[in-house]
Amino acid sequence: MVLGGEMSTTAEVMAHLATGNERQQDAYRVLQSSGLLNILADYHPYPAGTVPIDIDIPGSDLDLLCYAEDLDVFEAEIHNRIGAVGEFQCARGGDLPDQGPYVTCNLQVGHWPVEIFAQSVPINRQNAYLHMLVEWRLLQLWGEAGHREIRRLKRAGWKTEPAFAFVLGLQGDPYVDMLHLAEMKREDLWNWARSRTSL
C-alpha cells in the first residue's frame, strides 16, 4: 500500500507496482527495463489505467499519461526516440470535453501493449488521471469483491468507467459522472458509495 493509500505521483505508482501482484511487478520491471520513463522524463510520465489498481484483464494496456505543452514537438520527439520499437504508431485526437487535443502512441514492449497518452493539460487535471484515482478509492472501499466484479464486467466487454458506473447505479455519462465523484473527499465518497452498493 502506498503512503496514505493514494497513487498521486509517478513515484507512488511505481512503488505500488514494485510490491504488487505478479502482473504489477512484471509491469514495473517492463517500465524500468524499457527506459520509457527516462525517455519520457521531460513530459512527466505517469503510469495509469487498470494495471496499477489491479483490475486489468488479459490484453490490457500499460498506460502512460504525459504532459506536453506542444504536441507537435512531443510527437516528433517520440517518433525519433522510440519509433523503431515494434508495432509503434501515433495518432492525433480531437478535443475531449474540457481537455483539448491529444496524441496517443502505441507500441509493444515484450508481451505488454503500451499506450502513451499526451495532452497539453497537466497530468493531475487529465481525465484519465482523475478517473484512476477515484476508481482506486472505490476499490479500497470495496476490497477484493469490488476487484472481482469490475474484472468480471471488463471480461464481459465493459469499458472501465461504464463498469464502475454500473456497479454504482449511475444513469448519466459514466465518464462525466466519474469525474464528478473524483471531486469528492475520500470519506464523503465512501459514505456515498456505501449507500449505493452492497460490495
PyMOL CGO cylinders between C-alpha atoms (Angstrom):
from pymol import cmd
from pymol.cgo import CYLINDER

trace = [
    CYLINDER, 0.00, 0.00, 0.00, 1.37, 3.40, -0.87, 0.3, 1, 1, 1, 1, 1, 1,
    CYLINDER, 1.37, 3.40, -0.87, 1.52, 6.28, 1.57, 0.3, 1, 1, 1, 1, 1, 1,
    CYLINDER, 1.52, 6.28, 1.57, -1.97, 7.37, 2.52, 0.3, 1, 1, 1, 1, 1, 1,
    CYLINDER, -1.97, 7.37, 2.52, -3.44, 4.84, 0.14, 0.3, 1, 1, 1, 1, 1, 1,
    CYLINDER, -3.44, 4.84, 0.14, -3.09, 7.24, -2.80, 0.3, 1, 1, 1, 1, 1, 1,
    CYLINDER, -3.09, 7.24, -2.80, -1.17, 6.96, -6.04, 0.3, 1, 1, 1, 1, 1, 1,
    CYLINDER, -1.17, 6.96, -6.04, -0.98, 10.65, -6.89, 0.3, 1, 1, 1, 1, 1, 1,
    CYLINDER, -0.98, 10.65, -6.89, 2.63, 10.67, -8.15, 0.3, 1, 1, 1, 1, 1, 1,
    CYLINDER, 2.63, 10.67, -8.15, 4.65, 8.51, -10.51, 0.3, 1, 1, 1, 1, 1, 1,
    CYLINDER, 4.65, 8.51, -10.51, 6.95, 7.51, -7.64, 0.3, 1, 1, 1, 1, 1, 1,
    CYLINDER, 6.95, 7.51, -7.64, 3.96, 6.31, -5.60, 0.3, 1, 1, 1, 1, 1, 1,
    CYLINDER, 3.96, 6.31, -5.60, 2.57, 4.29, -8.52, 0.3, 1, 1, 1, 1, 1, 1,
    CYLINDER, 2.57, 4.29, -8.52, 5.95, 2.70, -9.21, 0.3, 1, 1, 1, 1, 1, 1,
    CYLINDER, 5.95, 2.70, -9.21, 6.42, 1.80, -5.54, 0.3, 1, 1, 1, 1, 1, 1,
    CYLINDER, 6.42, 1.80, -5.54, 2.94, 0.27, -5.57, 0.3, 1, 1, 1, 1, 1, 1,
    CYLINDER, 2.94, 0.27, -5.57, 3.70, -1.76, -8.72, 0.3, 1, 1, 1, 1, 1, 1,
    CYLINDER, 3.70, -1.76, -8.72, 7.07, -2.93, -7.35, 0.3, 1, 1, 1, 1, 1, 1,
    CYLINDER, 7.07, -2.93, -7.35, 5.40, -4.54, -4.34, 0.3, 1, 1, 1, 1, 1, 1,
    CYLINDER, 5.40, -4.54, -4.34, 2.14, -5.57, -6.00, 0.3, 1, 1, 1, 1, 1, 1,
    CYLINDER, 2.14, -5.57, -6.00, 0.87, -8.80, -7.52, 0.3, 1, 1, 1, 1, 1, 1,
    CYLINDER, 0.87, -8.80, -7.52, 2.71, -10.77, -10.18, 0.3, 1, 1, 1, 1, 1, 1,
    CYLINDER, 2.71, -10.77, -10.18, 1.39, -8.76, -13.13, 0.3, 1, 1, 1, 1, 1, 1,
    CYLINDER, 1.39, -8.76, -13.13, 2.03, -5.45, -11.38, 0.3, 1, 1, 1, 1, 1, 1,
    CYLINDER, 2.03, -5.45, -11.38, 5.60, -6.45, -10.59, 0.3, 1, 1, 1, 1, 1, 1,
    CYLINDER, 5.60, -6.45, -10.59, 6.04, -7.53, -14.20, 0.3, 1, 1, 1, 1, 1, 1,
    CYLINDER, 6.04, -7.53, -14.20, 4.71, -4.15, -15.36, 0.3, 1, 1, 1, 1, 1, 1,
    CYLINDER, 4.71, -4.15, -15.36, 7.18, -2.46, -13.01, 0.3, 1, 1, 1, 1, 1, 1,
    CYLINDER, 7.18, -2.46, -13.01, 10.08, -4.45, -14.48, 0.3, 1, 1, 1, 1, 1, 1,
    CYLINDER, 10.08, -4.45, -14.48, 8.98, -3.64, -18.05, 0.3, 1, 1, 1, 1, 1, 1,
    CYLINDER, 8.98, -3.64, -18.05, 8.69, 0.08, -17.32, 0.3, 1, 1, 1, 1, 1, 1,
    CYLINDER, 8.69, 0.08, -17.32, 12.11, 0.08, -15.68, 0.3, 1, 1, 1, 1, 1, 1,
    CYLINDER, 12.11, 0.08, -15.68, 13.96, -2.08, -18.20, 0.3, 1, 1, 1, 1, 1, 1,
    CYLINDER, 13.96, -2.08, -18.20, 12.43, -0.41, -21.27, 0.3, 1, 1, 1, 1, 1, 1,
    CYLINDER, 12.43, -0.41, -21.27, 13.70, 3.01, -20.24, 0.3, 1, 1, 1, 1, 1, 1,
    CYLINDER, 13.70, 3.01, -20.24, 10.34, 4.54, -21.18, 0.3, 1, 1, 1, 1, 1, 1,
    CYLINDER, 10.34, 4.54, -21.18, 10.08, 6.61, -18.02, 0.3, 1, 1, 1, 1, 1, 1,
    CYLINDER, 10.08, 6.61, -18.02, 13.53, 8.08, -18.70, 0.3, 1, 1, 1, 1, 1, 1,
    CYLINDER, 13.53, 8.08, -18.70, 12.78, 8.68, -22.38, 0.3, 1, 1, 1, 1, 1, 1,
    CYLINDER, 12.78, 8.68, -22.38, 9.57, 10.49, -21.43, 0.3, 1, 1, 1, 1, 1, 1,
    CYLINDER, 9.57, 10.49, -21.43, 11.01, 12.23, -18.36, 0.3, 1, 1, 1, 1, 1, 1,
    CYLINDER, 11.01, 12.23, -18.36, 10.56, 15.74, -19.78, 0.3, 1, 1, 1, 1, 1, 1,
    CYLINDER, 10.56, 15.74, -19.78, 6.83, 15.00, -20.10, 0.3, 1, 1, 1, 1, 1, 1,
    CYLINDER, 6.83, 15.00, -20.10, 6.25, 13.83, -16.51, 0.3, 1, 1, 1, 1, 1, 1,
    CYLINDER, 6.25, 13.83, -16.51, 5.09, 10.26, -17.38, 0.3, 1, 1, 1, 1, 1, 1,
    CYLINDER, 5.09, 10.26, -17.38, 2.53, 8.77, -15.02, 0.3, 1, 1, 1, 1, 1, 1,
    CYLINDER, 2.53, 8.77, -15.02, 1.58, 5.05, -15.12, 0.3, 1, 1, 1, 1, 1, 1,
    CYLINDER, 1.58, 5.05, -15.12, -2.23, 4.97, -15.17, 0.3, 1, 1, 1, 1, 1, 1,
    CYLINDER, -2.23, 4.97, -15.17, -5.09, 2.71, -16.19, 0.3, 1, 1, 1, 1, 1, 1,
    CYLINDER, -5.09, 2.71, -16.19, -6.16, -0.67, -14.92, 0.3, 1, 1, 1, 1, 1, 1,
    CYLINDER, -6.16, -0.67, -14.92, -2.82, -2.28, -14.03, 0.3, 1, 1, 1, 1, 1, 1,
    CYLINDER, -2.82, -2.28, -14.03, -1.89, -0.09, -11.04, 0.3, 1, 1, 1, 1, 1, 1,
    CYLINDER, -1.89, -0.09, -11.04, -5.34, -0.53, -9.49, 0.3, 1, 1, 1, 1, 1, 1,
    CYLINDER, -5.34, -0.53, -9.49, -5.45, -4.30, -10.19, 0.3, 1, 1, 1, 1, 1, 1,
    CYLINDER, -5.45, -4.30, -10.19, -8.47, -4.55, -12.45, 0.3, 1, 1, 1, 1, 1, 1,
    CYLINDER, -8.47, -4.55, -12.45, -6.59, -5.40, -15.64, 0.3, 1, 1, 1, 1, 1, 1,
    CYLINDER, -6.59, -5.40, -15.64, -7.55, -8.40, -17.72, 0.3, 1, 1, 1, 1, 1, 1,
    CYLINDER, -7.55, -8.40, -17.72, -5.56, -10.29, -20.38, 0.3, 1, 1, 1, 1, 1, 1,
    CYLINDER, -5.56, -10.29, -20.38, -4.67, -7.88, -23.17, 0.3, 1, 1, 1, 1, 1, 1,
    CYLINDER, -4.67, -7.88, -23.17, -4.92, -4.74, -21.02, 0.3, 1, 1, 1, 1, 1, 1,
    CYLINDER, -4.92, -4.74, -21.02, -2.53, -1.93, -21.93, 0.3, 1, 1, 1, 1, 1, 1,
    CYLINDER, -2.53, -1.93, -21.93, 0.10, -0.37, -19.77, 0.3, 1, 1, 1, 1, 1, 1,
    CYLINDER, 0.10, -0.37, -19.77, -0.93, 3.29, -19.92, 0.3, 1, 1, 1, 1, 1, 1,
    CYLINDER, -0.93, 3.29, -19.92, 1.43, 6.22, -19.54, 0.3, 1, 1, 1, 1, 1, 1,
    CYLINDER, 1.43, 6.22, -19.54, 0.00, 9.74, -19.25, 0.3, 1, 1, 1, 1, 1, 1,
    CYLINDER, 0.00, 9.74, -19.25, 2.19, 12.65, -20.33, 0.3, 1, 1, 1, 1, 1, 1,
    CYLINDER, 2.19, 12.65, -20.33, 2.01, 16.43, -20.17, 0.3, 1, 1, 1, 1, 1, 1,
    CYLINDER, 2.01, 16.43, -20.17, 3.24, 18.03, -23.39, 0.3, 1, 1, 1, 1, 1, 1,
    CYLINDER, 3.24, 18.03, -23.39, 2.77, 21.75, -23.92, 0.3, 1, 1, 1, 1, 1, 1,
    CYLINDER, 2.77, 21.75, -23.92, 3.49, 21.34, -27.65, 0.3, 1, 1, 1, 1, 1, 1,
    CYLINDER, 3.49, 21.34, -27.65, 2.00, 18.15, -29.08, 0.3, 1, 1, 1, 1, 1, 1,
    CYLINDER, 2.00, 18.15, -29.08, 3.82, 18.56, -32.40, 0.3, 1, 1, 1, 1, 1, 1,
    CYLINDER, 3.82, 18.56, -32.40, 7.19, 18.63, -30.63, 0.3, 1, 1, 1, 1, 1, 1,
    CYLINDER, 7.19, 18.63, -30.63, 6.15, 15.71, -28.44, 0.3, 1, 1, 1, 1, 1, 1,
    CYLINDER, 6.15, 15.71, -28.44, 5.08, 13.55, -31.37, 0.3, 1, 1, 1, 1, 1, 1,
    CYLINDER, 5.08, 13.55, -31.37, 8.24, 14.32, -33.33, 0.3, 1, 1, 1, 1, 1, 1,
    CYLINDER, 8.24, 14.32, -33.33, 10.47, 13.51, -30.35, 0.3, 1, 1, 1, 1, 1, 1,
    CYLINDER, 10.47, 13.51, -30.35, 8.65, 10.26, -29.56, 0.3, 1, 1, 1, 1, 1, 1,
    CYLINDER, 8.65, 10.26, -29.56, 8.93, 9.17, -33.21, 0.3, 1, 1, 1, 1, 1, 1,
    CYLINDER, 8.93, 9.17, -33.21, 12.64, 9.96, -33.07, 0.3, 1, 1, 1, 1, 1, 1,
    CYLINDER, 12.64, 9.96, -33.07, 13.28, 8.21, -29.73, 0.3, 1, 1, 1, 1, 1, 1,
    CYLINDER, 13.28, 8.21, -29.73, 11.11, 5.09, -29.94, 0.3, 1, 1, 1, 1, 1, 1,
    CYLINDER, 11.11, 5.09, -29.94, 9.66, 4.99, -33.46, 0.3, 1, 1, 1, 1, 1, 1,
    CYLINDER, 9.66, 4.99, -33.46, 11.69, 1.88, -34.28, 0.3, 1, 1, 1, 1, 1, 1,
    CYLINDER, 11.69, 1.88, -34.28, 10.12, -0.15, -31.48, 0.3, 1, 1, 1, 1, 1, 1,
    CYLINDER, 10.12, -0.15, -31.48, 7.75, -2.95, -32.51, 0.3, 1, 1, 1, 1, 1, 1,
    CYLINDER, 7.75, -2.95, -32.51, 4.25, -2.01, -33.62, 0.3, 1, 1, 1, 1, 1, 1,
    CYLINDER, 4.25, -2.01, -33.62, 4.84, 1.69, -32.93, 0.3, 1, 1, 1, 1, 1, 1,
    CYLINDER, 4.84, 1.69, -32.93, 2.20, 4.11, -34.19, 0.3, 1, 1, 1, 1, 1, 1,
    CYLINDER, 2.20, 4.11, -34.19, 0.88, 7.52, -33.17, 0.3, 1, 1, 1, 1, 1, 1,
    CYLINDER, 0.88, 7.52, -33.17, -2.47, 9.14, -33.77, 0.3, 1, 1, 1, 1, 1, 1,
    CYLINDER, -2.47, 9.14, -33.77, -3.87, 12.61, -33.12, 0.3, 1, 1, 1, 1, 1, 1,
    CYLINDER, -3.87, 12.61, -33.12, -7.25, 13.08, -31.49, 0.3, 1, 1, 1, 1, 1, 1,
    CYLINDER, -7.25, 13.08, -31.49, -9.65, 15.99, -31.40, 0.3, 1, 1, 1, 1, 1, 1,
    CYLINDER, -9.65, 15.99, -31.40, -10.94, 17.81, -28.39, 0.3, 1, 1, 1, 1, 1, 1,
    CYLINDER, -10.94, 17.81, -28.39, -12.04, 15.86, -25.37, 0.3, 1, 1, 1, 1, 1, 1,
    CYLINDER, -12.04, 15.86, -25.37, -14.60, 17.61, -23.15, 0.3, 1, 1, 1, 1, 1, 1,
    CYLINDER, -14.60, 17.61, -23.15, -12.72, 20.34, -21.23, 0.3, 1, 1, 1, 1, 1, 1,
    CYLINDER, -12.72, 20.34, -21.23, -9.42, 18.72, -22.19, 0.3, 1, 1, 1, 1, 1, 1,
    CYLINDER, -9.42, 18.72, -22.19, -8.37, 19.71, -25.71, 0.3, 1, 1, 1, 1, 1, 1,
    CYLINDER, -8.37, 19.71, -25.71, -6.49, 17.73, -28.38, 0.3, 1, 1, 1, 1, 1, 1,
    CYLINDER, -6.49, 17.73, -28.38, -4.23, 14.79, -27.61, 0.3, 1, 1, 1, 1, 1, 1,
    CYLINDER, -4.23, 14.79, -27.61, -1.72, 12.36, -29.06, 0.3, 1, 1, 1, 1, 1, 1,
    CYLINDER, -1.72, 12.36, -29.06, -1.73, 8.62, -28.44, 0.3, 1, 1, 1, 1, 1, 1,
    CYLINDER, -1.73, 8.62, -28.44, 1.27, 6.44, -29.27, 0.3, 1, 1, 1, 1, 1, 1,
    CYLINDER, 1.27, 6.44, -29.27, 1.03, 2.66, -29.12, 0.3, 1, 1, 1, 1, 1, 1,
    CYLINDER, 1.03, 2.66, -29.12, 3.87, 0.18, -29.04, 0.3, 1, 1, 1, 1, 1, 1,
    CYLINDER, 3.87, 0.18, -29.04, 4.70, -3.31, -27.86, 0.3, 1, 1, 1, 1, 1, 1,
    CYLINDER, 4.70, -3.31, -27.86, 7.26, -3.81, -25.09, 0.3, 1, 1, 1, 1, 1, 1,
    CYLINDER, 7.26, -3.81, -25.09, 7.85, -7.50, -24.53, 0.3, 1, 1, 1, 1, 1, 1,
    CYLINDER, 7.85, -7.50, -24.53, 4.40, -9.04, -24.07, 0.3, 1, 1, 1, 1, 1, 1,
    CYLINDER, 4.40, -9.04, -24.07, 2.87, -5.75, -22.91, 0.3, 1, 1, 1, 1, 1, 1,
    CYLINDER, 2.87, -5.75, -22.91, 0.95, -3.39, -25.19, 0.3, 1, 1, 1, 1, 1, 1,
    CYLINDER, 0.95, -3.39, -25.19, 1.81, 0.15, -24.10, 0.3, 1, 1, 1, 1, 1, 1,
    CYLINDER, 1.81, 0.15, -24.10, -0.23, 3.28, -24.78, 0.3, 1, 1, 1, 1, 1, 1,
    CYLINDER, -0.23, 3.28, -24.78, 1.32, 6.71, -24.27, 0.3, 1, 1, 1, 1, 1, 1,
    CYLINDER, 1.32, 6.71, -24.27, -1.28, 9.47, -23.99, 0.3, 1, 1, 1, 1, 1, 1,
    CYLINDER, -1.28, 9.47, -23.99, -0.19, 13.11, -24.13, 0.3, 1, 1, 1, 1, 1, 1,
    CYLINDER, -0.19, 13.11, -24.13, -2.13, 16.35, -23.70, 0.3, 1, 1, 1, 1, 1, 1,
    CYLINDER, -2.13, 16.35, -23.70, -1.22, 19.97, -23.12, 0.3, 1, 1, 1, 1, 1, 1,
    CYLINDER, -1.22, 19.97, -23.12, -3.03, 19.61, -19.80, 0.3, 1, 1, 1, 1, 1, 1,
    CYLINDER, -3.03, 19.61, -19.80, -1.14, 18.93, -16.54, 0.3, 1, 1, 1, 1, 1, 1,
    CYLINDER, -1.14, 18.93, -16.54, -1.45, 15.27, -15.64, 0.3, 1, 1, 1, 1, 1, 1,
    CYLINDER, -1.45, 15.27, -15.64, -3.26, 15.91, -12.36, 0.3, 1, 1, 1, 1, 1, 1,
    CYLINDER, -3.26, 15.91, -12.36, -6.04, 17.58, -14.37, 0.3, 1, 1, 1, 1, 1, 1,
    CYLINDER, -6.04, 17.58, -14.37, -6.31, 14.93, -17.09, 0.3, 1, 1, 1, 1, 1, 1,
    CYLINDER, -6.31, 14.93, -17.09, -9.50, 12.88, -17.09, 0.3, 1, 1, 1, 1, 1, 1,
    CYLINDER, -9.50, 12.88, -17.09, -7.67, 9.53, -17.13, 0.3, 1, 1, 1, 1, 1, 1,
    CYLINDER, -7.67, 9.53, -17.13, -5.71, 10.51, -14.01, 0.3, 1, 1, 1, 1, 1, 1,
    CYLINDER, -5.71, 10.51, -14.01, -8.82, 11.66, -12.15, 0.3, 1, 1, 1, 1, 1, 1,
    CYLINDER, -8.82, 11.66, -12.15, -10.75, 8.55, -13.21, 0.3, 1, 1, 1, 1, 1, 1,
    CYLINDER, -10.75, 8.55, -13.21, -8.00, 6.25, -11.95, 0.3, 1, 1, 1, 1, 1, 1,
    CYLINDER, -8.00, 6.25, -11.95, -7.74, 7.96, -8.57, 0.3, 1, 1, 1, 1, 1, 1,
    CYLINDER, -7.74, 7.96, -8.57, -11.46, 7.81, -7.86, 0.3, 1, 1, 1, 1, 1, 1,
    CYLINDER, -11.46, 7.81, -7.86, -11.61, 4.19, -9.07, 0.3, 1, 1, 1, 1, 1, 1,
    CYLINDER, -11.61, 4.19, -9.07, -8.75, 3.32, -6.72, 0.3, 1, 1, 1, 1, 1, 1,
    CYLINDER, -8.75, 3.32, -6.72, -10.53, 4.96, -3.79, 0.3, 1, 1, 1, 1, 1, 1,
    CYLINDER, -10.53, 4.96, -3.79, -13.68, 2.96, -4.55, 0.3, 1, 1, 1, 1, 1, 1,
    CYLINDER, -13.68, 2.96, -4.55, -11.73, -0.28, -4.83, 0.3, 1, 1, 1, 1, 1, 1,
    CYLINDER, -11.73, -0.28, -4.83, -10.11, 0.38, -1.46, 0.3, 1, 1, 1, 1, 1, 1,
    CYLINDER, -10.11, 0.38, -1.46, -13.61, 0.62, -0.01, 0.3, 1, 1, 1, 1, 1, 1,
    CYLINDER, -13.61, 0.62, -0.01, -14.94, -2.45, -1.82, 0.3, 1, 1, 1, 1, 1, 1,
    CYLINDER, -14.94, -2.45, -1.82, -11.93, -4.72, -1.33, 0.3, 1, 1, 1, 1, 1, 1,
    CYLINDER, -11.93, -4.72, -1.33, -11.42, -7.89, -3.32, 0.3, 1, 1, 1, 1, 1, 1,
    CYLINDER, -11.42, -7.89, -3.32, -15.14, -8.24, -4.06, 0.3, 1, 1, 1, 1, 1, 1,
    CYLINDER, -15.14, -8.24, -4.06, -15.01, -4.95, -5.95, 0.3, 1, 1, 1, 1, 1, 1,
    CYLINDER, -15.01, -4.95, -5.95, -11.94, -6.00, -7.92, 0.3, 1, 1, 1, 1, 1, 1,
    CYLINDER, -11.94, -6.00, -7.92, -13.64, -9.26, -8.87, 0.3, 1, 1, 1, 1, 1, 1,
    CYLINDER, -13.64, -9.26, -8.87, -16.85, -7.55, -10.00, 0.3, 1, 1, 1, 1, 1, 1,
    CYLINDER, -16.85, -7.55, -10.00, -15.09, -4.91, -12.12, 0.3, 1, 1, 1, 1, 1, 1,
    CYLINDER, -15.09, -4.91, -12.12, -12.88, -7.59, -13.72, 0.3, 1, 1, 1, 1, 1, 1,
    CYLINDER, -12.88, -7.59, -13.72, -15.98, -9.70, -14.41, 0.3, 1, 1, 1, 1, 1, 1,
    CYLINDER, -15.98, -9.70, -14.41, -17.66, -6.80, -16.20, 0.3, 1, 1, 1, 1, 1, 1,
    CYLINDER, -17.66, -6.80, -16.20, -14.50, -5.99, -18.14, 0.3, 1, 1, 1, 1, 1, 1,
    CYLINDER, -14.50, -5.99, -18.14, -14.15, -9.60, -19.29, 0.3, 1, 1, 1, 1, 1, 1,
    CYLINDER, -14.15, -9.60, -19.29, -17.78, -9.32, -20.47, 0.3, 1, 1, 1, 1, 1, 1,
    CYLINDER, -17.78, -9.32, -20.47, -16.76, -6.40, -22.68, 0.3, 1, 1, 1, 1, 1, 1,
    CYLINDER, -16.76, -6.40, -22.68, -17.42, -3.35, -20.49, 0.3, 1, 1, 1, 1, 1, 1,
    CYLINDER, -17.42, -3.35, -20.49, -15.04, -0.40, -20.53, 0.3, 1, 1, 1, 1, 1, 1,
    CYLINDER, -15.04, -0.40, -20.53, -13.69, 0.59, -17.11, 0.3, 1, 1, 1, 1, 1, 1,
    CYLINDER, -13.69, 0.59, -17.11, -15.68, 3.75, -16.36, 0.3, 1, 1, 1, 1, 1, 1,
    CYLINDER, -15.68, 3.75, -16.36, -19.01, 2.27, -17.52, 0.3, 1, 1, 1, 1, 1, 1,
    CYLINDER, -19.01, 2.27, -17.52, -18.31, -0.77, -15.33, 0.3, 1, 1, 1, 1, 1, 1,
    CYLINDER, -18.31, -0.77, -15.33, -17.86, 1.40, -12.24, 0.3, 1, 1, 1, 1, 1, 1,
    CYLINDER, -17.86, 1.40, -12.24, -20.92, 3.46, -13.14, 0.3, 1, 1, 1, 1, 1, 1,
    CYLINDER, -20.92, 3.46, -13.14, -22.98, 0.28, -13.49, 0.3, 1, 1, 1, 1, 1, 1,
    CYLINDER, -22.98, 0.28, -13.49, -21.91, -1.02, -10.07, 0.3, 1, 1, 1, 1, 1, 1,
    CYLINDER, -21.91, -1.02, -10.07, -22.79, 2.38, -8.56, 0.3, 1, 1, 1, 1, 1, 1,
    CYLINDER, -22.79, 2.38, -8.56, -26.13, 2.56, -10.38, 0.3, 1, 1, 1, 1, 1, 1,
    CYLINDER, -26.13, 2.56, -10.38, -25.24, 5.79, -12.18, 0.3, 1, 1, 1, 1, 1, 1,
    CYLINDER, -25.24, 5.79, -12.18, -27.51, 6.68, -15.11, 0.3, 1, 1, 1, 1, 1, 1,
    CYLINDER, -27.51, 6.68, -15.11, -25.67, 9.52, -16.86, 0.3, 1, 1, 1, 1, 1, 1,
    CYLINDER, -25.67, 9.52, -16.86, -22.50, 9.66, -18.93, 0.3, 1, 1, 1, 1, 1, 1,
    CYLINDER, -22.50, 9.66, -18.93, -20.14, 7.40, -16.96, 0.3, 1, 1, 1, 1, 1, 1,
    CYLINDER, -20.14, 7.40, -16.96, -17.04, 9.38, -17.91, 0.3, 1, 1, 1, 1, 1, 1,
    CYLINDER, -17.04, 9.38, -17.91, -18.57, 12.65, -16.69, 0.3, 1, 1, 1, 1, 1, 1,
    CYLINDER, -18.57, 12.65, -16.69, -20.12, 11.06, -13.61, 0.3, 1, 1, 1, 1, 1, 1,
    CYLINDER, -20.12, 11.06, -13.61, -16.78, 9.55, -12.55, 0.3, 1, 1, 1, 1, 1, 1,
    CYLINDER, -16.78, 9.55, -12.55, -15.15, 12.98, -12.85, 0.3, 1, 1, 1, 1, 1, 1,
    CYLINDER, -15.15, 12.98, -12.85, -17.78, 14.40, -10.51, 0.3, 1, 1, 1, 1, 1, 1,
    CYLINDER, -17.78, 14.40, -10.51, -17.02, 11.64, -8.00, 0.3, 1, 1, 1, 1, 1, 1,
    CYLINDER, -17.02, 11.64, -8.00, -13.31, 12.47, -8.24, 0.3, 1, 1, 1, 1, 1, 1,
    CYLINDER, -13.31, 12.47, -8.24, -14.11, 15.90, -6.78, 0.3, 1, 1, 1, 1, 1, 1,
    CYLINDER, -14.11, 15.90, -6.78, -15.38, 14.33, -3.55, 0.3, 1, 1, 1, 1, 1, 1,
    CYLINDER, -15.38, 14.33, -3.55, -13.24, 13.84, -0.46, 0.3, 1, 1, 1, 1, 1, 1,
    CYLINDER, -13.24, 13.84, -0.46, -12.46, 10.19, 0.24, 0.3, 1, 1, 1, 1, 1, 1,
    CYLINDER, -12.46, 10.19, 0.24, -14.69, 9.98, 3.32, 0.3, 1, 1, 1, 1, 1, 1,
    CYLINDER, -14.69, 9.98, 3.32, -17.61, 11.61, 1.53, 0.3, 1, 1, 1, 1, 1, 1,
    CYLINDER, -17.61, 11.61, 1.53, -17.11, 9.34, -1.48, 0.3, 1, 1, 1, 1, 1, 1,
    CYLINDER, -17.11, 9.34, -1.48, -17.06, 6.23, 0.69, 0.3, 1, 1, 1, 1, 1, 1,
    CYLINDER, -17.06, 6.23, 0.69, -20.18, 7.26, 2.59, 0.3, 1, 1, 1, 1, 1, 1,
    CYLINDER, -20.18, 7.26, 2.59, -21.97, 7.95, -0.70, 0.3, 1, 1, 1, 1, 1, 1,
    CYLINDER, -21.97, 7.95, -0.70, -20.76, 4.69, -2.29, 0.3, 1, 1, 1, 1, 1, 1,
    CYLINDER, -20.76, 4.69, -2.29, -21.84, 2.63, 0.74, 0.3, 1, 1, 1, 1, 1, 1,
    CYLINDER, -21.84, 2.63, 0.74, -25.36, 3.87, 0.19, 0.3, 1, 1, 1, 1, 1, 1,
    CYLINDER, -25.36, 3.87, 0.19, -25.25, 2.76, -3.47, 0.3, 1, 1, 1, 1, 1, 1,
    CYLINDER, -25.25, 2.76, -3.47, -23.69, -0.72, -3.34, 0.3, 1, 1, 1, 1, 1, 1,
    CYLINDER, -23.69, -0.72, -3.34, -23.54, -3.81, -1.19, 0.3, 1, 1, 1, 1, 1, 1,
    CYLINDER, -23.54, -3.81, -1.19, -19.97, -4.77, -2.13, 0.3, 1, 1, 1, 1, 1, 1,
]
cmd.load_cgo(trace, "trace")
